[in-house]
């Protein structure tokens, strides 16, 4: 027996113990009797590992033994239903413990442990997940299902179509696969924030929900805050702070997106100026914050982030900004890319995503990407003034000064970076 075999066996044992203890913990704290605990899960996981190790070359044996096991344990819920104790969670978890043990047998130790930890979290926070699900409307669920279904079709299709043009296709400058993944990532980030907002409601305060609104859509969040403020003048003080907070979270979202898409190589150049801009924005929130904020809530109307229409709109804006950035870079050099910052008036997220992909493709430097993003964030901050003017001119007057300060700071930082080149 080699050291790898020992490590694999211990990993299978650990997976079984982890899932089994969780099921026992669940039964203990819910006063529900569980038919499988730490011992059963451990045995099942080791069984899966042993089946692969001993019958690795006999695929028919593996299929037969695995199918038999799954049939037995998926029939248990039927027996439980007869005994008026319905539920499939433990049975399905047992089947997964078997499959994870088998993955360990195929030397996929890291993957198995990662999946088991995810499964552990899902099982442990089941009630909270149910609460999350309960706040979703039918429209939210339908949008999410359509988005996932389209993504499942589009992603492999994009890969299989291959190179459309020397510049467009998987692995090309405009990487179609990365673009689809980026749209899924941005929508998922927005939807997660949207879920949290709906889940916490007004319990954690207006400021928390409006801050998270910037992760969903800062423009929509600003518009929603302005509409509520116009209808209820008593919300004016907190609305001002809410706009500043949603603008701040817009910056945080964009810096996260840039780092994820561009890679760690851009962090040292990107984080200091954008981080300073975020700090300035937070200081302004503190300075302009009014005492005695009202307890009334601002029910943000943001729309479902997983809807197909916003995703298509984002993709079109992103494509136009990316193409503009490439053409400007080709004909005007690095200085031409700075003009792309104007896209921040419409969508800073599209600008940050475009810059990240251009940087990762080696078309622009880290300093060029950073200067352009900082300028875009400044223009994005100014665009909030225009949005507020449409809905609530008084809110616009009260909030214009801090937003102009943020925009001025962004322009100043861009000039400093441009002059110093670092």
Buried (B, 14 or more C-beta within 10 A) or exposed (E): EEEEEEEBBEBBBBBBBBBBBBBBBBBEEEEEEBBBBBEBBBBBBBBBBBBBBEBEEEEEEBEEBBEEBBEEBBEBBEEBEEEEEEBBBBBBBBBBBBBBBBBBBBBBBEEBBEBBEEBBEEBEEEEEEEEBEEBBEEEBEBBBEBBEEBBEEBBEEBEEEEEEEEEBBBEBBBBBBBBBBBBBBBBBBBBBBBBBBBBBEEEBBBBBBBBBBBBBBBBBBBBBBBBBBBEEEEBBBBBBBBBBBBBBBBBBBBBBBBBBBBEEEBBEBBBBBBEBBBEBBBEBBEEBBEEEBBEEBBEBEBBBBBBBEBBEBBBEBBBBBBBBBBEBBEEEEBEBBBBBBBBBBBBBBBBBBBBBBBBBBEBBBBBBBBBBBBBBBBBBBBBBBEBBBEBBEBBBEBBBEBBBBBBBBBBEBBEEBBEEEE
